[in-house]
């Protein structure tokens, strides 16, 4: 029989785990809410940084198209390289 990656679950153990479940108390809910709030704030900071980078990249490319000055494209490339490393965890070529 080929390996499927699925494991057999004992129904009795599963039912015991479900019946042993305790309802979280108010302080646990508060901890979860604060954790969620902190995670959302961190994500919002990352999104704000990404927005700034995209605006700068757009500006450099637009300026290059108007002037045909290659340093604008080189600067945009550096910003993209930095964004790929910082936001997508893609390793730098350096």
Legacy VTK file of the C-alpha trace (Angstrom):
# vtk DataFile Version 3.0
C-alpha trace
ASCII
DATASET POLYDATA
POINTS 94 float
0.000 0.000 0.000
1.527 3.385 -1.003
2.345 5.959 1.683
-0.315 8.705 1.701
1.052 10.870 4.504
-2.185 10.340 6.420
-2.095 8.768 9.851
-4.679 6.600 11.521
-6.463 8.330 14.382
-7.852 6.424 17.335
-11.461 7.532 17.734
-11.422 6.998 21.522
-8.347 9.230 21.929
-9.935 11.862 19.731
-13.168 11.873 21.756
-11.209 12.034 25.043
-9.264 15.066 23.785
-12.496 16.777 22.747
-14.192 16.145 26.094
-11.128 17.314 28.087
-11.292 20.723 26.400
-11.583 23.610 28.866
-13.139 26.910 27.901
-10.523 29.703 27.937
-10.958 32.275 30.681
-11.159 36.030 30.251
-7.426 36.644 30.722
-6.575 34.059 28.031
-9.001 35.751 25.639
-7.377 39.102 26.474
-3.901 37.675 25.762
-5.123 36.314 22.420
-6.728 39.651 21.522
-3.562 41.584 22.402
-1.435 39.148 20.411
-3.736 39.547 17.413
-3.616 43.342 17.735
0.206 43.321 17.886
0.453 41.064 14.835
-1.893 43.305 12.844
0.115 46.396 13.835
3.341 44.689 12.704
1.773 43.698 9.385
0.478 47.250 8.880
4.001 48.612 9.419
5.374 46.183 6.837
2.630 47.111 4.372
3.372 50.826 4.873
7.077 50.210 4.161
6.179 48.251 1.028
3.889 51.019 -0.182
6.696 53.570 0.193
9.086 51.344 -1.775
6.565 50.810 -4.580
5.897 54.536 -4.841
9.627 55.237 -5.028
10.131 52.540 -7.671
7.228 53.896 -9.704
8.710 57.400 -9.456
12.166 56.247 -10.597
10.739 54.345 -13.562
8.489 57.248 -14.552
11.417 59.649 -14.320
13.570 57.300 -16.422
10.875 57.141 -19.104
10.805 60.943 -19.235
14.584 61.483 -19.321
16.185 58.225 -20.521
18.639 58.594 -17.632
19.777 55.071 -16.604
20.658 55.863 -12.948
16.901 56.053 -12.261
16.495 52.438 -13.418
19.567 51.355 -11.440
18.116 52.938 -8.298
14.752 51.260 -8.918
16.527 47.912 -9.298
18.328 48.424 -5.979
15.004 49.165 -4.285
13.453 46.034 -5.793
16.440 43.928 -4.708
16.110 45.301 -1.174
12.345 44.681 -1.119
12.773 41.090 -2.296
15.241 40.394 0.512
13.301 42.195 3.266
9.702 41.380 2.424
9.854 38.057 0.585
12.985 36.657 2.248
14.589 35.986 -1.120
18.343 35.819 -0.750
20.381 38.635 -2.159
22.745 37.958 -5.055
25.572 39.582 -3.068
LINES 1 95
94 0 1 2 3 4 5 6 7 8 9 10 11 12 13 14 15 16 17 18 19 20 21 22 23 24 25 26 27 28 29 30 31 32 33 34 35 36 37 38 39 40 41 42 43 44 45 46 47 48 49 50 51 52 53 54 55 56 57 58 59 60 61 62 63 64 65 66 67 68 69 70 71 72 73 74 75 76 77 78 79 80 81 82 83 84 85 86 87 88 89 90 91 92 93
